[in-house]
Amino acid sequence: MGVTIKDIAKLANVSHTTVSRALNNSPLIKEKTKKKILDIANTLNYIPDYHAKNLVLQKSHTIGLFFTSMANGTSPSFLADSIR
C-alpha cells in the first residue's frame, strides 16, 4: 500500500483533514502549512487514491456502453467509433 494522507499528517504534525484541504488547495489552510504538506507529499511520492475520492464524492466518472449485437450489421470500426 502507498503513502496515505494519514502518513503525511503524522509527519507534518497536523490532522488528516488539514492534509486533505492542503492537497485540494483549500483557502482555509495557511500558505506556510500548505507548502510544508506539499513538500512532504512530494518527498514521499504521494499519489492520490482517485477511487477513494470518487467514493467520497459519489462520482465515478465512468460511462458504460451496452450493445445488443456485435455480429449482425456492424462495421469493423463500429466499436471504436462508438467509444470515440
mmCIF file as gemmi writes it, N, C-alpha and C atoms, coordinates in Angstrom:
data_model
loop_
_atom_site.group_PDB
_atom_site.id
_atom_site.type_symbol
_atom_site.label_atom_id
_atom_site.label_alt_id
_atom_site.label_comp_id
_atom_site.label_asym_id
_atom_site.label_entity_id
_atom_site.label_seq_id
_atom_site.pdbx_PDB_ins_code
_atom_site.Cartn_x
_atom_site.Cartn_y
_atom_site.Cartn_z
_atom_site.occupancy
_atom_site.B_iso_or_equiv
_atom_site.pdbx_formal_charge
_atom_site.auth_seq_id
_atom_site.auth_asym_id
_atom_site.pdbx_PDB_model_num
ATOM 1 N N . MET Axp A 1 ? 0.846 -1.18 0 1 0 ? 1 A 1
ATOM 2 C CA . MET Axp A 1 ? 0 0 0 1 0 ? 1 A 1
ATOM 3 C C . MET Axp A 1 ? 0.888 1.239 0 1 0 ? 1 A 1
ATOM 4 N N . GLY Axp A 2 ? 0.446 2.277 -0.706 1 0 ? 2 A 1
ATOM 5 C CA . GLY Axp A 2 ? 1.224 3.502 -0.838 1 0 ? 2 A 1
ATOM 6 C C . GLY Axp A 2 ? 1.067 4.429 0.347 1 0 ? 2 A 1
ATOM 7 N N . VAL Axp A 3 ? 1.592 5.6 0.163 1 0 ? 3 A 1
ATOM 8 C CA . VAL Axp A 3 ? 1.534 6.64 1.18 1 0 ? 3 A 1
ATOM 9 C C . VAL Axp A 3 ? 0.107 7.185 1.251 1 0 ? 3 A 1
ATOM 10 N N . THR Axp A 4 ? -0.379 7.418 2.465 1 0 ? 4 A 1
ATOM 11 C CA . THR Axp A 4 ? -1.72 7.958 2.652 1 0 ? 4 A 1
ATOM 12 C C . THR Axp A 4 ? -1.635 9.366 3.234 1 0 ? 4 A 1
ATOM 13 N N . ILE Axp A 5 ? -2.774 10.058 3.254 1 0 ? 5 A 1
ATOM 14 C CA . ILE Axp A 5 ? -2.78 11.393 3.852 1 0 ? 5 A 1
ATOM 15 C C . ILE Axp A 5 ? -2.542 11.311 5.355 1 0 ? 5 A 1
ATOM 16 N N . LYS Axp A 6 ? -2.856 10.164 5.949 1 0 ? 6 A 1
ATOM 17 C CA . LYS Axp A 6 ? -2.585 9.995 7.381 1 0 ? 6 A 1
ATOM 18 C C . LYS Axp A 6 ? -1.087 9.917 7.643 1 0 ? 6 A 1
ATOM 19 N N . ASP Axp A 7 ? -0.337 9.309 6.73 1 0 ? 7 A 1
ATOM 20 C CA . ASP Axp A 7 ? 1.122 9.272 6.849 1 0 ? 7 A 1
ATOM 21 C C . ASP Axp A 7 ? 1.701 10.686 6.759 1 0 ? 7 A 1
ATOM 22 N N . ILE Axp A 8 ? 1.197 11.451 5.813 1 0 ? 8 A 1
ATOM 23 C CA . ILE Axp A 8 ? 1.66 12.828 5.641 1 0 ? 8 A 1
ATOM 24 C C . ILE Axp A 8 ? 1.294 13.655 6.868 1 0 ? 8 A 1
ATOM 25 N N . ALA Axp A 9 ? 0.072 13.456 7.371 1 0 ? 9 A 1
ATOM 26 C CA . ALA Axp A 9 ? -0.393 14.204 8.542 1 0 ? 9 A 1
ATOM 27 C C . ALA Axp A 9 ? 0.496 13.949 9.747 1 0 ? 9 A 1
ATOM 28 N N . LYS Axp A 10 ? 0.888 12.704 9.92 1 0 ? 10 A 1
ATOM 29 C CA . LYS Axp A 10 ? 1.743 12.351 11.066 1 0 ? 10 A 1
ATOM 30 C C . LYS Axp A 10 ? 3.098 13.061 10.97 1 0 ? 10 A 1
ATOM 31 N N . LEU Axp A 11 ? 3.681 13.065 9.777 1 0 ? 11 A 1
ATOM 32 C CA . LEU Axp A 11 ? 4.977 13.714 9.586 1 0 ? 11 A 1
ATOM 33 C C . LEU Axp A 11 ? 4.881 15.236 9.692 1 0 ? 11 A 1
ATOM 34 N N . ALA Axp A 12 ? 3.759 15.802 9.253 1 0 ? 12 A 1
ATOM 35 C CA . ALA Axp A 12 ? 3.586 17.256 9.288 1 0 ? 12 A 1
ATOM 36 C C . ALA Axp A 12 ? 3.035 17.736 10.627 1 0 ? 12 A 1
ATOM 37 N N . ASN Axp A 13 ? 2.647 16.774 11.472 1 0 ? 13 A 1
ATOM 38 C CA . ASN Axp A 13 ? 2.083 17.097 12.789 1 0 ? 13 A 1
ATOM 39 C C . ASN Axp A 13 ? 0.797 17.931 12.665 1 0 ? 13 A 1
ATOM 40 N N . VAL Axp A 14 ? -0.058 17.503 11.714 1 0 ? 14 A 1
ATOM 41 C CA . VAL Axp A 14 ? -1.362 18.136 11.506 1 0 ? 14 A 1
ATOM 42 C C . VAL Axp A 14 ? -2.4 17.017 11.355 1 0 ? 14 A 1
ATOM 43 N N . SER Axp A 15 ? -3.657 17.374 11.264 1 0 ? 15 A 1
ATOM 44 C CA . SER Axp A 15 ? -4.709 16.373 11.081 1 0 ? 15 A 1
ATOM 45 C C . SER Axp A 15 ? -4.777 15.937 9.613 1 0 ? 15 A 1
ATOM 46 N N . HIS Axp A 16 ? -5.38 14.773 9.389 1 0 ? 16 A 1
ATOM 47 C CA . HIS Axp A 16 ? -5.526 14.308 8.002 1 0 ? 16 A 1
ATOM 48 C C . HIS Axp A 16 ? -6.492 15.218 7.234 1 0 ? 16 A 1
ATOM 49 N N . THR Axp A 17 ? -7.386 15.889 7.95 1 0 ? 17 A 1
ATOM 50 C CA . THR Axp A 17 ? -8.292 16.848 7.318 1 0 ? 17 A 1
ATOM 51 C C . THR Axp A 17 ? -7.504 18.035 6.769 1 0 ? 17 A 1
ATOM 52 N N . THR Axp A 18 ? -6.53 18.498 7.532 1 0 ? 18 A 1
ATOM 53 C CA . THR Axp A 18 ? -5.681 19.603 7.087 1 0 ? 18 A 1
ATOM 54 C C . THR Axp A 18 ? -4.891 19.196 5.856 1 0 ? 18 A 1
ATOM 55 N N . VAL Axp A 19 ? -4.379 17.976 5.844 1 0 ? 19 A 1
ATOM 56 C CA . VAL Axp A 19 ? -3.634 17.483 4.682 1 0 ? 19 A 1
ATOM 57 C C . VAL Axp A 19 ? -4.547 17.438 3.462 1 0 ? 19 A 1
ATOM 58 N N . SER Axp A 20 ? -5.735 16.911 3.635 1 0 ? 20 A 1
ATOM 59 C CA . SER Axp A 20 ? -6.69 16.832 2.53 1 0 ? 20 A 1
ATOM 60 C C . SER Axp A 20 ? -6.995 18.215 1.98 1 0 ? 20 A 1
ATOM 61 N N . ARG Axp A 21 ? -7.231 19.16 2.863 1 0 ? 21 A 1
ATOM 62 C CA . ARG Axp A 21 ? -7.525 20.524 2.422 1 0 ? 21 A 1
ATOM 63 C C . ARG Axp A 21 ? -6.337 21.143 1.703 1 0 ? 21 A 1
ATOM 64 N N . ALA Axp A 22 ? -5.142 20.909 2.207 1 0 ? 22 A 1
ATOM 65 C CA . ALA Axp A 22 ? -3.94 21.457 1.567 1 0 ? 22 A 1
ATOM 66 C C . ALA Axp A 22 ? -3.75 20.858 0.175 1 0 ? 22 A 1
ATOM 67 N N . LEU Axp A 23 ? -3.947 19.563 0.049 1 0 ? 23 A 1
ATOM 68 C CA . LEU Axp A 23 ? -3.769 18.896 -1.241 1 0 ? 23 A 1
ATOM 69 C C . LEU Axp A 23 ? -4.831 19.32 -2.252 1 0 ? 23 A 1
ATOM 70 N N . ASN Axp A 24 ? -5.988 19.756 -1.738 1 0 ? 24 A 1
ATOM 71 C CA . ASN Axp A 24 ? -7.069 20.22 -2.61 1 0 ? 24 A 1
ATOM 72 C C . ASN Axp A 24 ? -7.094 21.744 -2.729 1 0 ? 24 A 1
ATOM 73 N N . ASN Axp A 25 ? -6.002 22.377 -2.29 1 0 ? 25 A 1
ATOM 74 C CA . ASN Axp A 25 ? -5.799 23.825 -2.437 1 0 ? 25 A 1
ATOM 75 C C . ASN Axp A 25 ? -6.903 24.662 -1.78 1 0 ? 25 A 1
ATOM 76 N N . SER Axp A 26 ? -7.303 24.265 -0.585 1 0 ? 26 A 1
ATOM 77 C CA . SER Axp A 26 ? -8.328 24.995 0.149 1 0 ? 26 A 1
ATOM 78 C C . SER Axp A 26 ? -7.792 26.34 0.642 1 0 ? 26 A 1
ATOM 79 N N . PRO Axp A 27 ? -8.611 27.372 0.578 1 0 ? 27 A 1
ATOM 80 C CA . PRO Axp A 27 ? -8.181 28.68 1.095 1 0 ? 27 A 1
ATOM 81 C C . PRO Axp A 27 ? -8.155 28.722 2.63 1 0 ? 27 A 1
ATOM 82 N N . LEU Axp A 28 ? -8.654 27.685 3.268 1 0 ? 28 A 1
ATOM 83 C CA . LEU Axp A 28 ? -8.683 27.639 4.73 1 0 ? 28 A 1
ATOM 84 C C . LEU Axp A 28 ? -7.323 27.319 5.35 1 0 ? 28 A 1
ATOM 85 N N . ILE Axp A 29 ? -6.381 26.876 4.543 1 0 ? 29 A 1
ATOM 86 C CA . ILE Axp A 29 ? -5.063 26.462 5.03 1 0 ? 29 A 1
ATOM 87 C C . ILE Axp A 29 ? -4.043 27.559 4.747 1 0 ? 29 A 1
ATOM 88 N N . LYS Axp A 30 ? -3.238 27.883 5.75 1 0 ? 30 A 1
ATOM 89 C CA . LYS Axp A 30 ? -2.195 28.891 5.585 1 0 ? 30 A 1
ATOM 90 C C . LYS Axp A 30 ? -1.169 28.414 4.565 1 0 ? 30 A 1
ATOM 91 N N . GLU Axp A 31 ? -0.593 29.358 3.83 1 0 ? 31 A 1
ATOM 92 C CA . GLU Axp A 31 ? 0.379 29.031 2.777 1 0 ? 31 A 1
ATOM 93 C C . GLU Axp A 31 ? 1.591 28.281 3.326 1 0 ? 31 A 1
ATOM 94 N N . LYS Axp A 32 ? 2.059 28.661 4.49 1 0 ? 32 A 1
ATOM 95 C CA . LYS Axp A 32 ? 3.223 28.004 5.097 1 0 ? 32 A 1
ATOM 96 C C . LYS Axp A 32 ? 2.912 26.525 5.376 1 0 ? 32 A 1
ATOM 97 N N . THR Axp A 33 ? 1.73 26.26 5.927 1 0 ? 33 A 1
ATOM 98 C CA . THR Axp A 33 ? 1.322 24.887 6.227 1 0 ? 33 A 1
ATOM 99 C C . THR Axp A 33 ? 1.123 24.101 4.936 1 0 ? 33 A 1
ATOM 100 N N . LYS Axp A 34 ? 0.495 24.731 3.95 1 0 ? 34 A 1
ATOM 101 C CA . LYS Axp A 34 ? 0.251 24.083 2.661 1 0 ? 34 A 1
ATOM 102 C C . LYS Axp A 34 ? 1.565 23.687 1.999 1 0 ? 34 A 1
ATOM 103 N N . LYS Axp A 35 ? 2.542 24.613 2.032 1 0 ? 35 A 1
ATOM 104 C CA . LYS Axp A 35 ? 3.847 24.323 1.425 1 0 ? 35 A 1
ATOM 105 C C . LYS Axp A 35 ? 4.527 23.16 2.136 1 0 ? 35 A 1
ATOM 106 N N . LYS Axp A 36 ? 4.467 23.149 3.454 1 0 ? 36 A 1
ATOM 107 C CA . LYS Axp A 36 ? 5.074 22.069 4.238 1 0 ? 36 A 1
ATOM 108 C C . LYS Axp A 36 ? 4.453 20.723 3.864 1 0 ? 36 A 1
ATOM 109 N N . ILE Axp A 37 ? 3.14 20.692 3.764 1 0 ? 37 A 1
ATOM 110 C CA . ILE Axp A 37 ? 2.423 19.452 3.431 1 0 ? 37 A 1
ATOM 111 C C . ILE Axp A 37 ? 2.751 19.009 2.003 1 0 ? 37 A 1
ATOM 112 N N . LEU Axp A 38 ? 2.748 19.949 1.067 1 0 ? 38 A 1
ATOM 113 C CA . LEU Axp A 38 ? 3.066 19.603 -0.324 1 0 ? 38 A 1
ATOM 114 C C . LEU Axp A 38 ? 4.502 19.115 -0.471 1 0 ? 38 A 1
ATOM 115 N N . ASP Axp A 39 ? 5.421 19.699 0.28 1 0 ? 39 A 1
ATOM 116 C CA . ASP Axp A 39 ? 6.821 19.249 0.247 1 0 ? 39 A 1
ATOM 117 C C . ASP Axp A 39 ? 6.94 17.817 0.765 1 0 ? 39 A 1
ATOM 118 N N . ILE Axp A 40 ? 6.249 17.518 1.854 1 0 ? 40 A 1
ATOM 119 C CA . ILE Axp A 40 ? 6.277 16.155 2.407 1 0 ? 40 A 1
ATOM 120 C C . ILE Axp A 40 ? 5.644 15.177 1.418 1 0 ? 40 A 1
ATOM 121 N N . ALA Axp A 41 ? 4.521 15.575 0.825 1 0 ? 41 A 1
ATOM 122 C CA . ALA Axp A 41 ? 3.842 14.714 -0.15 1 0 ? 41 A 1
ATOM 123 C C . ALA Axp A 41 ? 4.752 14.419 -1.346 1 0 ? 41 A 1
ATOM 124 N N . ASN Axp A 42 ? 5.458 15.437 -1.829 1 0 ? 42 A 1
ATOM 125 C CA . ASN Axp A 42 ? 6.387 15.24 -2.951 1 0 ? 42 A 1
ATOM 126 C C . ASN Axp A 42 ? 7.561 14.352 -2.561 1 0 ? 42 A 1
ATOM 127 N N . THR Axp A 43 ? 8.077 14.55 -1.365 1 0 ? 43 A 1
ATOM 128 C CA . THR Axp A 43 ? 9.209 13.747 -0.888 1 0 ? 43 A 1
ATOM 129 C C . THR Axp A 43 ? 8.825 12.268 -0.793 1 0 ? 43 A 1
ATOM 130 N N . LEU Axp A 44 ? 7.595 12.004 -0.345 1 0 ? 44 A 1
ATOM 131 C CA . LEU Axp A 44 ? 7.131 10.623 -0.181 1 0 ? 44 A 1
ATOM 132 C C . LEU Axp A 44 ? 6.529 10.038 -1.462 1 0 ? 44 A 1
ATOM 133 N N . ASN Axp A 45 ? 6.551 10.833 -2.545 1 0 ? 45 A 1
ATOM 134 C CA . ASN Axp A 45 ? 5.951 10.411 -3.822 1 0 ? 45 A 1
ATOM 135 C C . ASN Axp A 45 ? 4.481 10.032 -3.647 1 0 ? 45 A 1
ATOM 136 N N . TYR Axp A 46 ? 3.754 10.887 -2.934 1 0 ? 46 A 1
ATOM 137 C CA . TYR Axp A 46 ? 2.33 10.65 -2.689 1 0 ? 46 A 1
ATOM 138 C C . TYR Axp A 46 ? 1.541 10.715 -3.989 1 0 ? 46 A 1
ATOM 139 N N . ILE Axp A 47 ? 0.683 9.716 -4.197 1 0 ? 47 A 1
ATOM 140 C CA . ILE Axp A 47 ? -0.222 9.681 -5.34 1 0 ? 47 A 1
ATOM 141 C C . ILE Axp A 47 ? -1.636 9.553 -4.781 1 0 ? 47 A 1
ATOM 142 N N . PRO Axp A 48 ? -2.526 10.506 -5.11 1 0 ? 48 A 1
ATOM 143 C CA . PRO Axp A 48 ? -3.886 10.449 -4.583 1 0 ? 48 A 1
ATOM 144 C C . PRO Axp A 48 ? -4.614 9.181 -5.034 1 0 ? 48 A 1
ATOM 145 N N . ASP Axp A 49 ? -5.453 8.645 -4.167 1 0 ? 49 A 1
ATOM 146 C CA . ASP Axp A 49 ? -6.271 7.485 -4.495 1 0 ? 49 A 1
ATOM 147 C C . ASP Axp A 49 ? -7.594 7.991 -5.055 1 0 ? 49 A 1
ATOM 148 N N . TYR Axp A 50 ? -7.697 8.012 -6.382 1 0 ? 50 A 1
ATOM 149 C CA . TYR Axp A 50 ? -8.88 8.562 -7.026 1 0 ? 50 A 1
ATOM 150 C C . TYR Axp A 50 ? -10.121 7.715 -6.777 1 0 ? 50 A 1
ATOM 151 N N . HIS Axp A 51 ? -9.93 6.421 -6.536 1 0 ? 51 A 1
ATOM 152 C CA . HIS Axp A 51 ? -11.083 5.566 -6.217 1 0 ? 51 A 1
ATOM 153 C C . HIS Axp A 51 ? -11.694 5.988 -4.884 1 0 ? 51 A 1
ATOM 154 N N . ALA Axp A 52 ? -10.857 6.266 -3.906 1 0 ? 52 A 1
ATOM 155 C CA . ALA Axp A 52 ? -11.349 6.713 -2.6 1 0 ? 52 A 1
ATOM 156 C C . ALA Axp A 52 ? -12.026 8.075 -2.723 1 0 ? 52 A 1
ATOM 157 N N . LYS Axp A 53 ? -11.432 8.959 -3.499 1 0 ? 53 A 1
ATOM 158 C CA . LYS Axp A 53 ? -12.025 10.28 -3.688 1 0 ? 53 A 1
ATOM 159 C C . LYS Axp A 53 ? -13.386 10.172 -4.372 1 0 ? 53 A 1
ATOM 160 N N . ASN Axp A 54 ? -13.477 9.301 -5.362 1 0 ? 54 A 1
ATOM 161 C CA . ASN Axp A 54 ? -14.743 9.108 -6.056 1 0 ? 54 A 1
ATOM 162 C C . ASN Axp A 54 ? -15.816 8.557 -5.126 1 0 ? 54 A 1
ATOM 163 N N . LEU Axp A 55 ? -15.419 7.701 -4.183 1 0 ? 55 A 1
ATOM 164 C CA . LEU Axp A 55 ? -16.385 7.182 -3.212 1 0 ? 55 A 1
ATOM 165 C C . LEU Axp A 55 ? -16.931 8.311 -2.34 1 0 ? 55 A 1
ATOM 166 N N . VAL Axp A 56 ? -16.055 9.19 -1.9 1 0 ? 56 A 1
ATOM 167 C CA . VAL Axp A 56 ? -16.468 10.309 -1.055 1 0 ? 56 A 1
ATOM 168 C C . VAL Axp A 56 ? -17.367 11.261 -1.835 1 0 ? 56 A 1
ATOM 169 N N . LEU Axp A 57 ? -16.988 11.545 -3.076 1 0 ? 57 A 1
ATOM 170 C CA . LEU Axp A 57 ? -17.763 12.468 -3.902 1 0 ? 57 A 1
ATOM 171 C C . LEU Axp A 57 ? -19.004 11.823 -4.515 1 0 ? 57 A 1
ATOM 172 N N . GLN Axp A 58 ? -19.086 10.505 -4.422 1 0 ? 58 A 1
ATOM 173 C CA . GLN Axp A 58 ? -20.17 9.715 -5.014 1 0 ? 58 A 1
ATOM 174 C C . GLN Axp A 58 ? -20.262 9.94 -6.522 1 0 ? 58 A 1
ATOM 175 N N . LYS Axp A 59 ? -19.092 9.998 -7.148 1 0 ? 59 A 1
ATOM 176 C CA . LYS Axp A 59 ? -18.982 10.123 -8.601 1 0 ? 59 A 1
ATOM 177 C C . LYS Axp A 59 ? -17.917 9.148 -9.072 1 0 ? 59 A 1
ATOM 178 N N . SER Axp A 60 ? -18.177 8.482 -10.182 1 0 ? 60 A 1
ATOM 179 C CA . SER Axp A 60 ? -17.19 7.539 -10.684 1 0 ? 60 A 1
ATOM 180 C C . SER Axp A 60 ? -16.556 7.983 -11.997 1 0 ? 60 A 1
ATOM 181 N N . HIS Axp A 61 ? -17.178 8.928 -12.685 1 0 ? 61 A 1
ATOM 182 C CA . HIS Axp A 61 ? -16.691 9.39 -13.984 1 0 ? 61 A 1
ATOM 183 C C . HIS Axp A 61 ? -16.526 8.207 -14.942 1 0 ? 61 A 1
ATOM 184 N N . THR Axp A 62 ? -17.438 7.238 -14.838 1 0 ? 62 A 1
ATOM 185 C CA . THR Axp A 62 ? -17.41 6.048 -15.674 1 0 ? 62 A 1
ATOM 186 C C . THR Axp A 62 ? -18.633 6.035 -16.576 1 0 ? 62 A 1
ATOM 187 N N . ILE Axp A 63 ? -18.419 5.686 -17.819 1 0 ? 63 A 1
ATOM 188 C CA . ILE Axp A 63 ? -19.514 5.58 -18.78 1 0 ? 63 A 1
ATOM 189 C C . ILE Axp A 63 ? -19.602 4.133 -19.224 1 0 ? 63 A 1
ATOM 190 N N . GLY Axp A 64 ? -20.787 3.577 -19.225 1 0 ? 64 A 1
ATOM 191 C CA . GLY Axp A 64 ? -20.995 2.204 -19.683 1 0 ? 64 A 1
ATOM 192 C C . GLY Axp A 64 ? -21.64 2.181 -21.051 1 0 ? 64 A 1
ATOM 193 N N . LEU Axp A 65 ? -21.199 1.258 -21.883 1 0 ? 65 A 1
ATOM 194 C CA . LEU Axp A 65 ? -21.795 1.058 -23.204 1 0 ? 65 A 1
ATOM 195 C C . LEU Axp A 65 ? -22.375 -0.342 -23.273 1 0 ? 65 A 1
ATOM 196 N N . PHE Axp A 66 ? -23.606 -0.443 -23.734 1 0 ? 66 A 1
ATOM 197 C CA . PHE Axp A 66 ? -24.256 -1.743 -23.877 1 0 ? 66 A 1
ATOM 198 C C . PHE Axp A 66 ? -24.632 -1.94 -25.332 1 0 ? 66 A 1
ATOM 199 N N . PHE Axp A 67 ? -24.241 -3.079 -25.885 1 0 ? 67 A 1
ATOM 200 C CA . PHE Axp A 67 ? -24.556 -3.418 -27.262 1 0 ? 67 A 1
ATOM 201 C C . PHE Axp A 67 ? -25.373 -4.704 -27.272 1 0 ? 67 A 1
ATOM 202 N N . THR Axp A 68 ? -26.443 -4.702 -28.045 1 0 ? 68 A 1
ATOM 203 C CA . THR Axp A 68 ? -27.264 -5.907 -28.105 1 0 ? 68 A 1
ATOM 204 C C . THR Axp A 68 ? -26.681 -6.932 -29.068 1 0 ? 68 A 1
ATOM 205 N N . SER Axp A 69 ? -25.994 -6.472 -30.106 1 0 ? 69 A 1
ATOM 206 C CA . SER Axp A 69 ? -25.426 -7.409 -31.067 1 0 ? 69 A 1
ATOM 207 C C . SER Axp A 69 ? -24.176 -6.811 -31.69 1 0 ? 69 A 1
ATOM 208 N N . MET Axp A 70 ? -23.113 -7.547 -31.633 1 0 ? 70 A 1
ATOM 209 C CA . MET Axp A 70 ? -21.877 -7.092 -32.259 1 0 ? 70 A 1
ATOM 210 C C . MET Axp A 70 ? -21.663 -7.789 -33.601 1 0 ? 70 A 1
ATOM 211 N N . ALA Axp A 71 ? -22.419 -8.862 -33.861 1 0 ? 71 A 1
ATOM 212 C CA . ALA Axp A 71 ? -22.169 -9.663 -35.052 1 0 ? 71 A 1
ATOM 213 C C . ALA Axp A 71 ? -23.052 -9.262 -36.226 1 0 ? 71 A 1
ATOM 214 N N . ASN Axp A 72 ? -24.243 -8.796 -35.965 1 0 ? 72 A 1
ATOM 215 C CA . ASN Axp A 72 ? -25.192 -8.526 -37.054 1 0 ? 72 A 1
ATOM 216 C C . ASN Axp A 72 ? -25.223 -7.044 -37.429 1 0 ? 72 A 1
ATOM 217 N N . GLY Axp A 73 ? -24.798 -6.752 -38.655 1 0 ? 73 A 1
ATOM 218 C CA . GLY Axp A 73 ? -24.954 -5.418 -39.197 1 0 ? 73 A 1
ATOM 219 C C . GLY Axp A 73 ? -24.033 -4.352 -38.637 1 0 ? 73 A 1
ATOM 220 N N . THR Axp A 74 ? -22.89 -4.725 -38.1 1 0 ? 74 A 1
ATOM 221 C CA . THR Axp A 74 ? -21.961 -3.707 -37.604 1 0 ? 74 A 1
ATOM 222 C C . THR Axp A 74 ? -20.693 -3.707 -38.439 1 0 ? 74 A 1
ATOM 223 N N . SER Axp A 75 ? -20.131 -2.52 -38.631 1 0 ? 75 A 1
ATOM 224 C CA . SER Axp A 75 ? -18.886 -2.417 -39.392 1 0 ? 75 A 1
ATOM 225 C C . SER Axp A 75 ? -17.715 -2.739 -38.462 1 0 ? 75 A 1
ATOM 226 N N . PRO Axp A 76 ? -16.547 -3.053 -39.005 1 0 ? 76 A 1
ATOM 227 C CA . PRO Axp A 76 ? -15.391 -3.36 -38.17 1 0 ? 76 A 1
ATOM 228 C C . PRO Axp A 76 ? -15.003 -2.213 -37.218 1 0 ? 76 A 1
ATOM 229 N N . SER Axp A 77 ? -15.297 -0.993 -37.616 1 0 ? 77 A 1
ATOM 230 C CA . SER Axp A 77 ? -14.891 0.141 -36.776 1 0 ? 77 A 1
ATOM 231 C C . SER Axp A 77 ? -16.034 0.632 -35.886 1 0 ? 77 A 1
ATOM 232 N N . PHE Axp A 78 ? -17.135 -0.104 -35.831 1 0 ? 78 A 1
ATOM 233 C CA . PHE Axp A 78 ? -18.304 0.343 -35.042 1 0 ? 78 A 1
ATOM 234 C C . PHE Axp A 78 ? -17.966 0.585 -33.581 1 0 ? 78 A 1
ATOM 235 N N . LEU Axp A 79 ? -17.274 -0.364 -32.94 1 0 ? 79 A 1
ATOM 236 C CA . LEU Axp A 79 ? -16.952 -0.235 -31.54 1 0 ? 79 A 1
ATOM 237 C C . LEU Axp A 79 ? -16.033 0.976 -31.286 1 0 ? 79 A 1
ATOM 238 N N . ALA Axp A 80 ? -15.002 1.108 -32.119 1 0 ? 80 A 1
ATOM 239 C CA . ALA Axp A 80 ? -14.082 2.243 -31.966 1 0 ? 80 A 1
ATOM 240 C C . ALA Axp A 80 ? -14.798 3.56 -32.193 1 0 ? 80 A 1
ATOM 241 N N . ASP Axp A 81 ? -15.678 3.635 -33.197 1 0 ? 81 A 1
ATOM 242 C CA . ASP Axp A 81 ? -16.441 4.851 -33.462 1 0 ? 81 A 1
ATOM 243 C C . ASP Axp A 81 ? -17.381 5.171 -32.31 1 0 ? 81 A 1
ATOM 244 N N . SER Axp A 82 ? -17.982 4.156 -31.73 1 0 ? 82 A 1
ATOM 245 C CA . SER Axp A 82 ? -18.913 4.364 -30.61 1 0 ? 82 A 1
ATOM 246 C C . SER Axp A 82 ? -18.181 4.892 -29.378 1 0 ? 82 A 1
ATOM 247 N N . ILE Axp A 83 ? -17.018 4.371 -29.11 1 0 ? 83 A 1
ATOM 248 C CA . ILE Axp A 83 ? -16.247 4.815 -27.941 1 0 ? 83 A 1
ATOM 249 C C . ILE Axp A 83 ? -15.744 6.242 -28.161 1 0 ? 83 A 1
ATOM 250 N N . ARG Axp A 84 ? -15.304 6.536 -29.353 1 0 ? 84 A 1
ATOM 251 C CA . ARG Axp A 84 ? -14.8 7.877 -29.676 1 0 ? 84 A 1
ATOM 252 C C . ARG Axp A 84 ? -15.914 8.894 -29.529 1 0 ? 84 A 1
